Amino acid sequence: MTEAEGDELEIRRVVQRWVLWRDAGDWQRFATVWHDDGFMMATWFQGPASDFVRVSREGFERGDRAIAQTKMKISQRATVDDVLCDIVCTGRFYDFFERRARRWAIVLRQPIYEKDRLDPVDPDASLALDPELLGRFPEGYRHLAYAQTQIGYNVKRDMPGLTGPEVSFLYERGARWLAGGDHGDPLVTTPPR
């Protein structure tokens, strides 16, 4: 083996060990891939290697966390006031993720309801919604909630929408989660007063 090939092999080993030992939580060996004056640059961290080893260990011990947002669409067919209707609601899932025992999984999935609509399947059908009942629900999912109430569901009335205090509260909870805090009581979707 030439000197250049030996150097390449050694460099490759350091890179592979960096990943393996960090992901395995082998902090003593992970520290050996750095020189004493080593420095780490990443989107979430910039600083000395020794500090990077420490924050990596802290994150590993509390479990790695993430927030994911995914577009969603709910389509439901239901009879509303004796008229067969299609209800469409669009929004996002706001998911609290955590890696535990080397496996990512959802800790909390919270929909954000952006807008919805309700249409009779038969375009000639006449439908007059009860304005008092419709007005009980937030704008982002009021037609979906109206229809679900008609088929017997007790619908939660303070879920996050596109704007408002509920979605702001959700984003605050997400920031606390990413900082290592608790996501809070999932059933509490309205900020405390």
C-alpha positions, 0 to 999 in steps of 0.5 A, a space after each residue: 500500500 502506498 503512503 497516499 492509499 494509507 492516508 486515504 484509508 485513515 481519513 475514511 476510517 475517521 469519517 466512518 467512525 464519526 458517524 458510527 460513534 456519534 449515532 451509537 452514543 459512544 462519546 468517549 470514542 467519538 471525541 477521538 476523531 477530533 484534534 484538540 482544536 477541532 471545530 464543528 460547523 452545522 446549521 444548528 451548531 457552530 463551535 469547538 469540537 468538545 462543545 459539539 461532543 457535549 451537545 450531541 451527548 445531551 441531545 442523544 440522552 434526551 432523545 433527538 427531536 424534530 417537527 415535521 409538517 405535511 400537507 393533508 386533505 380530508 375527504 368525507 361523504 356524509 348526509 347533512 340535513 338529509 342531503 348527501 354531501 361531499 366535505 373537503 378540508 385541507 390543512 397540514 399535519 404538525 408532527 412532534 417526532 423523537 428518536 428513541 432507541 435509534 427509531 424515529 416515531 411520532 409523539 404528537 400529531 396535530 392537524 392544522 385546519 386551513 379551509 374547508 367546503 361542503 357540496 351536495 353530491 347532487 348539484 340540484 339538491 337544496 341545502 340550507 345549513 343552520 347558521 347557529 350550528 355552523 357558527 359554533 366552529 372555527 373557519 378552517 373546519 366549520 363545514 367538516 365539524 357541522 357534518 360530523 356533528 350531524 352524524 353524532 360526533 362531539 367535535 372539538 371547537 378549538 383546533 388550530 387553523 391557518 391563523 389565530 392564537 391556537 396555531 401560534 400556541 402550537 408553534 410555541 409548543 413546537 419550539 419548546 419541544 425542539 429545545 428539549 422541553 415537554 410538548 404539553 397536554 395534547 388536549 389543550 390547544 388554546 393558549 392559557 389566559 
